[in-house]
Amino acid sequence: MTSKFDNIYKSDLVTNASLALFNTRTFKNTIHPTNSLITKLPPYIIQQILEYVNQFDLINLSLTCSRLYLLAIEKLYKRITIVLEAEFPNKYKGDSHKYIIDNGMKYMDSSLIFKLNNLLKFIITITKNKSIFQLIKYVVFDKSYDTFQGGSDLLIALQCQIMKIFEFSKNLNFLHISFVDFTKGIDKLTKFLSFENVRQKMFKLLITDLNQLNKPFIPPNLTNLFLLLNDHDDDNNNNNNNNNNNKIPIMDLSMPPFDCFNSLFTLTCSTTNQLGLSILKNLKLSSRNMKLKLKGLTVFHQEQQQQSDNSTKLDFEIINQTIDLTYLSHLYLKVDCNEHRDNLCNCYEIFFDKFSQFSNQNNGLPNLINFEIESYPNMEWLRPHQQMENILTPLSGFIKTLTNLSRLTIDFSTPGFKMFDNNLALSNYMLNKLNEHLMQAFFLSFVIKNDNENQNDNENQNDNDKVPLLTNLKTLQLPDFFTSFIYYKPDFMESLLHTCKCWGCQLVLNKLEMNFMIN
């Protein structure tokens, strides 16, 4: 029985001629004079030069002579990034070739594959040429669109095929796949990561069960650990008041196998019930003064409904007692409290208020350069005063304390930022004003110092006039933040975007008209 993937393999999409992009020869027998520049240059000098060569020129260089062949294909195949049917900035007009030249090796240090046809060429090349296959150290199969023939079924088959091929790799350091079917994909990935040869050089490990940590052994080069532990209650007859934390066992970091946590660079904590703090809560440190010194921390946590105790509430002290927050350079939090909509729970506010106090007491956490905050999608919409008091004010208060931030990402889902209730019967004008005040309160607070700060600054006029946040900030990402304010109105032409007279809103309207509106 043949699969859709097999049929594509055998179809005229893949011809001998089409293999030219990746199918470089294993040996080019070209002899150079002993006094030639290529012969005289040591390999490490050539490798430095190749850092400035794009993906397509690396292929051409590999075909010129035997001396350049190995160095060129080592660079070409070291990192592979796959994004099928990717979208490109408008200036490229869909030209993937130009995008690869401008961005691939130059900024990503990776060969890029955007087209299904080229992915199939790549797969055939590495399955036929084992020496090239073993050169690959990093593979990223990023989120892809299934607009090609075969759709999601073919995309799933391709993702499985990639894992199947790399089960035989001895040199793979990193594999990331954005699965179409997340649940089945994670099961396949944990199985893949259980192979001895795969673990030998792997530095990032994902486990769904603590027993997987050292079976067959802990990767010798482990620096990044992703804990996606199962805390589902399989017994439907159990008491509803059962504490979810009890499903996560105590992990003693002074004893094997959990002592490997002490040498990690990054740690990601999540569970099937989205209770990442329960993992940190069950870490038993070697001593009270031996907090984990991590470069990066990621926590997924959402307060659970219908819990009689406070076991799932957001609690800053759980992180503070386990992680040395002054050492962190990257912090990603996907945290939320769904209860504050109904019973006025304020654990989200308390969490960031305590984090703000900690930051102020530790010089604004100067080592923290990247902070990302995300919320969970919620169908219950907050009214403006709830949004301001429970989320925006405590969050902005914390962000303003950070003194060395260079990258900030705020990713709140649109439903969670719905700014009004249909039952309020407010005019469009009033609704827009509410949104305007919310935006000003949140964003202007980053730029304009409050009265207390201004009074303190008058005593020392030589201080930098900038708010600390703006001193080093280079990247600000708001994936779904502005659209929440812009697209909420039933009548788009009366939205805040249209009624505002500032040049920024007019620029957005001009871009929308240029790209989407048809006369």
C-alpha positions as CSV (number, residue, x, y, z in Angstrom):
1,M,0.0,0.0,0.0
2,T,1.5,3.3,-1.1
3,S,1.0,6.6,0.7
4,K,0.4,10.0,-0.7
5,F,4.0,10.8,0.1
6,D,5.2,7.8,-1.9
7,N,3.1,8.9,-4.9
8,I,4.7,12.3,-4.8
9,Y,8.1,10.7,-4.6
10,K,7.4,8.8,-7.8
11,S,5.7,11.6,-9.7
12,D,7.2,13.8,-12.3
13,L,7.6,16.5,-9.6
14,V,10.9,14.9,-8.8
15,T,13.1,14.4,-11.8
16,N,16.8,13.8,-12.0
17,A,17.3,17.4,-13.2
18,S,15.4,18.8,-10.3
19,L,17.8,17.2,-7.8
20,A,20.5,19.7,-8.8
21,L,19.6,22.2,-5.9
22,F,20.7,19.8,-3.2
23,N,22.2,16.8,-4.9
24,T,25.9,17.8,-4.9
25,R,28.4,15.2,-5.9
26,T,30.3,13.3,-3.2
27,F,33.7,13.9,-4.9
28,K,35.1,16.4,-7.3
29,N,38.6,15.3,-8.5
30,T,40.2,18.6,-9.3
31,I,44.0,19.0,-8.7
32,H,45.3,22.5,-8.0
33,P,48.9,23.6,-8.3
34,T,50.7,23.6,-5.0
35,N,51.2,27.4,-5.2
36,S,47.5,28.2,-5.8
37,L,45.6,30.3,-3.3
38,I,43.1,27.6,-2.7
39,T,45.9,25.1,-1.8
40,K,47.7,27.6,0.5
41,L,44.7,28.8,2.5
42,P,44.2,26.8,5.7
43,P,40.6,25.4,6.1
44,Y,39.6,27.6,8.9
45,I,40.3,30.7,6.8
46,I,38.1,29.3,4.0
47,Q,35.4,28.6,6.6
48,Q,35.5,32.2,7.7
49,I,35.1,33.4,4.1
50,L,32.2,31.0,3.6
51,E,30.3,32.8,6.4
52,Y,29.6,35.6,3.8
53,V,28.5,33.2,1.0
54,N,24.8,32.7,0.3
55,Q,23.0,29.3,0.0
56,F,23.1,29.2,-3.8
57,D,26.8,30.2,-4.2
58,L,27.7,27.5,-1.6
59,I,26.2,25.0,-4.1
60,N,28.2,26.5,-6.9
61,L,31.4,26.5,-4.9
62,S,31.0,22.8,-3.9
63,L,31.1,21.9,-7.6
64,T,34.3,23.8,-8.4
65,C,36.9,21.6,-6.7
66,S,37.5,18.9,-4.2
67,R,39.3,21.4,-1.8
68,L,36.1,23.5,-1.5
69,Y,33.6,20.7,-1.8
70,L,33.6,19.5,1.8
71,L,33.9,22.9,3.4
72,A,31.0,24.2,1.3
73,I,28.6,21.4,1.9
74,E,29.4,21.3,5.6
75,K,28.2,24.9,5.7
76,L,25.3,24.2,3.4
77,Y,23.9,21.3,5.4
78,K,24.8,22.3,8.9
79,R,21.4,24.0,9.5
80,I,18.2,23.3,7.6
81,T,15.0,25.4,8.0
82,I,11.8,24.3,6.3
83,V,8.8,26.6,5.9
84,L,6.5,25.4,3.2
85,E,4.5,28.0,1.3
86,A,5.9,30.8,3.4
87,E,4.8,34.4,3.2
88,F,7.4,37.0,2.4
89,P,7.6,40.8,2.9
90,N,5.9,42.8,0.1
91,K,9.2,44.0,-1.3
92,Y,10.2,40.5,-2.4
93,K,6.9,40.1,-4.4
94,G,6.9,36.4,-3.7
95,D,10.5,35.8,-4.9
96,S,11.8,33.2,-2.5
97,H,15.2,33.1,-4.3
98,K,15.9,36.7,-3.5
99,Y,14.6,36.3,0.1
100,I,17.0,33.4,0.7
101,I,20.0,35.4,-0.7
102,D,19.1,38.4,1.6
103,N,18.2,36.5,4.8
104,G,19.2,32.8,4.8
105,M,22.9,32.4,5.6
106,K,23.3,36.1,6.3
107,Y,20.9,36.4,9.3
108,M,19.8,32.9,10.1
109,D,23.0,30.9,9.3
110,S,20.7,28.3,7.7
111,S,19.8,26.8,4.4
112,L,16.1,27.6,3.7
113,I,13.5,25.4,2.0
114,F,10.2,27.0,1.1
115,K,8.8,24.8,-1.7
116,L,7.5,21.3,-1.6
117,N,9.4,20.3,-4.6
118,N,12.7,21.4,-3.1
119,L,11.9,19.6,0.2
120,L,11.4,16.4,-1.8
121,K,14.8,16.9,-3.5
122,F,16.4,17.5,-0.1
123,I,14.8,14.3,1.3
124,I,16.0,12.2,-1.6
125,T,19.5,13.6,-1.4
126,I,20.0,12.9,2.3
127,T,18.5,9.4,2.0
128,K,20.8,8.5,-0.9
129,N,23.9,10.2,0.4
130,K,24.7,9.1,4.0
131,S,27.9,11.3,4.3
132,I,25.8,14.4,3.5
133,F,23.1,13.2,5.9
134,Q,25.5,13.0,8.8
135,L,26.6,16.6,8.2
136,I,23.2,18.0,9.4
137,K,23.2,19.2,13.0
138,Y,20.1,21.5,13.2
139,V,16.7,20.9,11.6
140,V,13.7,23.2,12.0
141,F,10.4,22.3,10.3
142,D,8.5,25.5,11.1
143,K,4.8,26.3,10.8
144,S,3.9,25.6,7.2
145,Y,0.8,26.1,5.1
146,D,-0.8,23.1,3.4
147,T,-2.0,24.9,0.2
148,F,-0.3,22.3,-2.0
149,Q,-1.8,19.2,-3.5
150,G,-2.3,16.6,-0.7
151,G,-3.0,19.2,2.0
152,S,-2.6,18.5,5.7
153,D,-2.3,14.8,5.1
154,L,0.8,15.2,3.0
155,L,2.2,17.8,5.4
156,I,1.8,15.3,8.3
157,A,3.4,12.6,6.2
158,L,6.4,14.8,5.5
159,Q,6.9,15.7,9.1
160,C,6.8,12.0,10.1
161,Q,9.2,11.2,7.2
162,I,11.7,13.8,8.5
163,M,11.7,12.2,12.0
164,K,11.9,8.7,10.5
165,I,15.0,9.7,8.5
166,F,16.8,11.4,11.4
167,E,16.3,8.4,13.6
168,F,19.6,7.2,12.1
169,S,21.5,10.4,12.7
170,K,24.6,10.4,14.9
171,N,25.3,14.1,14.8
172,L,22.0,15.8,15.2
173,N,22.1,18.5,17.9
174,F,18.6,20.0,17.5
175,L,15.2,19.1,16.0
176,H,12.1,21.3,16.0
177,I,8.9,20.5,14.3
178,S,5.7,22.6,14.4
179,F,3.3,19.7,14.2
180,V,0.0,19.8,12.3
181,D,-1.4,17.3,14.8
182,F,0.2,18.4,18.0
183,T,-0.8,15.5,20.3
184,K,0.3,12.7,17.9
185,G,3.3,14.8,16.9
186,I,4.5,15.1,20.5
187,D,4.2,11.3,21.0
188,K,6.3,10.7,17.9
189,L,8.8,13.3,19.0
190,T,9.3,11.8,22.5
191,K,9.8,8.3,20.8
192,F,12.3,9.9,18.4
193,L,14.2,11.4,21.3
194,S,14.4,8.0,23.1
195,F,16.9,6.6,20.5
196,E,20.5,6.3,21.9
197,N,22.2,7.7,18.8
198,V,19.8,10.7,18.7
199,R,20.5,11.6,22.3
200,Q,24.2,11.3,21.9
201,K,24.7,14.9,20.7
202,M,21.2,16.4,21.3
203,F,21.2,19.5,23.6
204,K,17.5,20.1,23.7
205,L,15.1,17.5,25.2
206,L,11.3,17.3,25.4
207,I,9.7,14.9,27.8
208,T,6.1,14.2,28.8
209,D,6.9,11.8,31.6
210,L,9.8,12.2,34.1
211,N,10.8,8.6,33.4
212,Q,11.8,9.7,29.9
213,L,14.5,11.9,31.3
214,N,17.2,9.2,31.7
215,K,15.8,6.5,29.4
216,P,18.1,5.3,27.8
217,F,20.3,8.1,29.3
218,I,20.4,11.8,29.9
219,P,21.9,13.5,26.8
220,P,25.6,14.4,27.7
221,N,25.2,17.8,26.1
222,L,21.8,18.6,27.6
223,T,21.3,22.4,28.2
224,N,17.6,23.0,27.2
225,L,14.9,21.0,28.9
226,F,11.2,21.2,28.0
227,L,8.9,19.6,30.6
228,L,5.4,19.0,29.1
229,L,4.2,16.7,31.9
230,N,0.9,14.8,32.0
231,D,-1.2,15.9,35.0
232,H,-4.6,14.7,33.6
233,D,-6.8,12.9,36.1
234,D,-7.4,9.5,34.6
235,D,-9.8,8.5,37.3
236,N,-13.2,10.2,36.7
237,N,-14.4,9.1,40.1
238,N,-11.7,11.0,42.0
239,N,-12.7,13.9,44.2
240,N,-12.8,17.2,42.4
241,N,-10.8,18.8,45.2
242,N,-7.8,16.8,44.3
243,N,-4.7,19.0,44.1
244,N,-3.2,18.9,40.7
245,N,0.3,19.4,42.2
246,N,0.1,15.9,43.7
247,K,0.2,14.5,40.2
248,I,3.7,16.0,39.7
249,P,6.2,14.1,41.9
250,I,8.9,15.8,44.0
251,M,12.2,16.2,42.0
252,D,15.2,16.2,44.2
253,L,17.9,18.3,42.4
254,S,20.7,16.9,44.6
255,M,20.1,13.4,43.4
256,P,20.3,11.7,40.0
257,P,18.6,12.0,37.5
258,F,17.3,15.4,38.5
259,D,20.7,16.8,39.4
260,C,21.1,17.6,35.7
261,F,18.7,20.5,36.2
262,N,21.6,22.4,37.9
263,S,23.5,22.7,34.7
264,L,20.7,23.7,32.4
265,F,20.7,26.9,30.4
266,T,17.0,27.0,29.7
267,L,13.9,25.4,31.3
268,T,10.4,25.3,30.0
269,C,7.6,24.2,32.3
270,S,4.1,23.2,31.2
271,T,1.6,20.4,31.9
272,T,-1.4,19.0,30.0
273,N,-3.6,21.2,32.3
274,Q,-1.4,24.3,31.7
275,L,-0.1,24.3,35.3
276,G,3.6,25.0,34.8
277,L,4.1,26.5,38.3
278,S,3.2,23.1,39.7
279,I,6.5,21.8,38.3
280,L,8.6,24.5,39.8
281,K,6.7,24.1,43.1
282,N,7.8,20.4,43.2
283,L,11.5,21.1,42.5
284,K,13.5,20.3,45.7
285,L,16.7,22.4,45.6
286,S,20.0,21.1,46.8
287,S,19.9,23.8,49.4
288,R,17.9,27.0,50.0
289,N,20.8,29.1,48.6
290,M,21.2,27.0,45.5
291,K,18.5,28.4,43.2
292,L,18.7,27.4,39.6
293,K,20.8,29.8,37.5
294,L,19.2,29.8,34.1
295,K,19.6,32.0,31.1
296,G,16.1,31.3,29.9
297,L,12.8,30.4,31.6
298,T,9.5,29.7,30.1
299,V,6.3,29.1,32.1
300,F,2.8,28.1,30.9
301,H,0.3,28.5,33.6
302,Q,-3.5,29.2,33.7
303,E,-5.4,29.3,36.9
304,Q,-8.0,26.5,36.9
305,Q,-11.6,27.0,37.6
306,Q,-13.6,25.3,40.3
307,Q,-10.6,24.7,42.6
308,S,-11.6,24.9,46.2
309,D,-8.0,25.6,47.3
310,N,-5.5,28.1,46.0
311,S,-3.3,25.5,44.4
312,T,-3.5,26.8,40.9
313,K,-3.4,30.6,41.5
314,L,-0.5,32.6,40.0
315,D,2.1,32.8,42.7
316,F,5.3,34.8,42.1
317,E,7.0,33.3,45.2
318,I,7.0,29.8,43.5
319,I,9.3,31.2,40.8
320,N,11.3,33.4,43.1
321,Q,12.0,30.5,45.5
322,T,13.3,28.2,42.8
323,I,14.9,30.4,40.1
324,D,17.6,33.0,40.5
325,L,15.7,35.7,38.6
326,T,18.6,38.2,38.7
327,Y,20.5,35.8,36.5
328,L,17.9,35.4,33.7
329,S,18.4,37.0,30.3
330,H,15.2,35.6,28.6
331,L,11.8,35.3,30.3
332,Y,8.7,34.0,28.5
333,L,5.4,33.9,30.5
334,K,2.2,32.6,29.1
335,V,0.1,33.1,32.2
336,D,-3.5,34.0,32.9
337,C,-6.2,34.1,35.5
338,N,-9.6,33.1,34.1
339,E,-11.3,33.6,37.4
340,H,-11.1,37.4,37.7
341,R,-13.9,37.7,35.3
342,D,-16.4,36.1,37.6
343,N,-15.2,36.3,41.2
344,L,-12.8,39.2,41.0
345,C,-9.7,37.0,41.7
346,N,-6.7,39.3,41.5
347,C,-3.8,36.8,41.4
348,Y,-2.6,38.2,38.1
349,E,-2.4,41.6,39.5
350,I,-0.6,40.4,42.7
351,F,1.8,38.3,40.6
352,F,3.1,41.3,38.6
353,D,3.0,43.7,41.6
354,K,5.3,41.4,43.5
355,F,7.5,40.9,40.4
356,S,7.7,44.7,40.2
357,Q,8.8,45.0,43.8
358,F,11.4,42.3,43.3
359,S,12.7,44.1,40.1
360,N,13.0,47.4,41.9
361,Q,14.9,45.8,44.8
362,N,17.3,44.3,42.3
363,N,18.3,47.3,40.1
364,G,15.7,46.6,37.4
365,L,17.0,43.1,36.6
366,P,19.8,44.4,34.3
367,N,20.6,40.9,33.0
368,L,17.0,40.5,31.6
369,I,17.2,41.6,27.9
370,N,14.2,39.7,26.4
371,F,10.7,39.6,28.0
372,E,7.7,38.0,26.3
373,I,4.2,37.9,27.8
374,E,1.2,36.1,26.3
375,S,-2.3,35.4,27.4
376,Y,-4.6,32.5,26.8
377,P,-7.6,32.9,24.5
378,N,-10.8,33.6,26.4
379,M,-14.3,33.8,25.2
380,E,-15.3,35.9,28.2
381,W,-14.6,39.5,27.3
382,L,-13.3,42.0,29.8
383,R,-14.9,45.4,30.2
384,P,-12.5,48.4,30.0
385,H,-12.1,49.0,33.7
386,Q,-11.3,45.2,34.3
387,Q,-8.8,45.2,31.5
388,M,-7.1,48.3,32.8
389,E,-7.1,47.4,36.5
390,N,-6.5,43.7,36.4
391,I,-4.1,43.3,33.5
392,L,-2.7,46.4,31.9
393,T,-1.8,48.4,35.0
394,P,0.1,45.6,36.8
395,L,1.8,44.4,33.7
396,S,3.0,47.8,32.6
397,G,4.1,48.5,36.1
398,F,6.4,45.5,36.0
399,I,7.7,46.3,32.5
400,K,8.6,49.8,33.4
401,T,10.9,48.6,36.2
402,L,13.2,46.7,33.7
403,T,16.3,48.7,33.0
404,N,18.1,46.8,30.2
405,L,15.3,45.3,28.1
406,S,16.2,45.2,24.4
407,R,13.3,43.1,23.2
408,L,9.6,43.2,24.4
409,T,6.7,41.0,23.1
410,I,3.1,41.4,24.2
411,D,0.9,38.8,22.6
412,F,-2.7,39.1,23.9
413,S,-5.5,37.4,22.0
414,T,-8.2,39.6,20.5
415,P,-11.2,38.1,22.4
416,G,-9.4,38.9,25.6
417,F,-9.1,42.5,24.5
418,K,-12.7,43.0,23.5
419,M,-13.3,46.4,24.9
420,F,-17.1,46.6,25.4
421,D,-20.2,44.7,26.1
422,N,-23.1,44.9,23.5
423,N,-25.5,45.5,26.4
424,L,-23.8,48.7,27.4
425,A,-25.6,50.6,24.5
426,L,-22.8,53.1,24.3
427,S,-22.3,55.3,21.2
428,N,-19.4,54.6,18.8
429,Y,-17.9,57.8,20.0
430,M,-17.9,56.8,23.6
431,L,-16.6,53.3,22.8
432,N,-13.7,54.8,20.8
433,K,-12.9,57.2,23.7
434,L,-12.7,54.2,26.1
435,N,-10.3,52.5,23.8
436,E,-8.2,55.6,23.3
437,H,-7.9,56.1,27.1
438,L,-6.8,52.5,27.5
439,M,-4.1,52.7,24.9
440,Q,-2.8,56.0,26.3
441,A,-2.8,54.7,29.9
442,F,-0.8,51.6,28.8
443,F,1.6,52.9,26.2
444,L,2.2,56.5,27.3
445,S,3.1,55.2,30.8
446,F,6.2,53.7,29.2
447,V,7.2,57.1,27.8
448,I,5.9,59.7,30.2
449,K,7.1,59.5,33.8
450,N,4.5,59.9,36.5
451,D,4.5,62.7,39.0
452,N,6.5,60.9,41.7
453,E,9.2,60.0,39.2
454,N,9.3,63.6,37.9
455,Q,9.8,65.0,41.4
456,N,12.7,62.6,42.1
457,D,14.3,63.5,38.7
458,N,14.2,67.3,39.5
459,E,16.8,66.6,42.2
460,N,19.2,65.2,39.6
461,Q,18.8,66.9,36.2
462,N,21.9,65.1,34.9
463,D,20.1,61.8,34.8
464,N,19.0,60.4,31.5
465,D,15.6,61.9,30.6
466,K,14.4,58.6,29.1
467,V,12.3,56.2,31.0
468,P,14.6,53.2,31.7
469,L,12.6,50.9,29.4
470,L,13.4,53.1,26.4
471,T,17.1,53.2,26.9
472,N,18.0,50.0,25.2
473,L,14.7,48.8,23.7
474,K,15.3,47.8,20.0
475,T,12.5,45.4,19.2
476,L,8.8,45.8,20.2
477,Q,6.4,43.1,19.0
478,L,2.6,43.4,19.4
479,P,1.3,40.6,17.3
480,D,-2.4,41.0,18.2
481,F,-2.4,44.0,20.5
482,F,-3.3,46.9,18.2
483,T,-5.8,44.9,16.1
484,S,-7.8,44.4,19.3
485,F,-8.4,48.1,19.4
486,I,-8.9,48.5,15.7
487,Y,-11.2,45.8,14.5
488,Y,-13.7,45.5,17.4
489,K,-16.5,47.6,15.8
490,P,-19.3,46.1,13.8
491,D,-19.2,49.2,11.6
492,F,-15.5,49.3,10.6
493,M,-15.7,52.8,9.2
494,E,-16.5,54.1,12.7
495,S,-13.7,52.3,14.4
496,L,-11.0,54.1,16.4
497,L,-8.6,53.7,13.5
498,H,-10.8,55.8,11.2
499,T,-11.9,58.4,13.7
500,C,-8.4,59.1,15.0
501,K,-6.6,61.9,13.2
502,C,-3.0,61.1,14.0
503,W,-0.5,60.5,11.2
504,G,0.1,56.9,12.4
505,C,-3.5,55.8,12.0
506,Q,-3.6,57.5,8.6
507,L,-0.5,55.6,7.5
508,V,-2.1,52.3,8.6
509,L,-5.2,53.2,6.6
510,N,-3.1,54.0,3.5
511,K,-1.4,50.7,3.8
512,L,-4.6,48.8,4.1
513,E,-6.1,50.6,1.1
514,M,-2.9,49.9,-0.9
515,N,-2.9,46.1,-0.2
516,F,-6.4,45.1,0.4
517,M,-9.0,47.5,-0.8
518,I,-10.2,47.3,-4.4
519,N,-11.7,50.3,-6.1
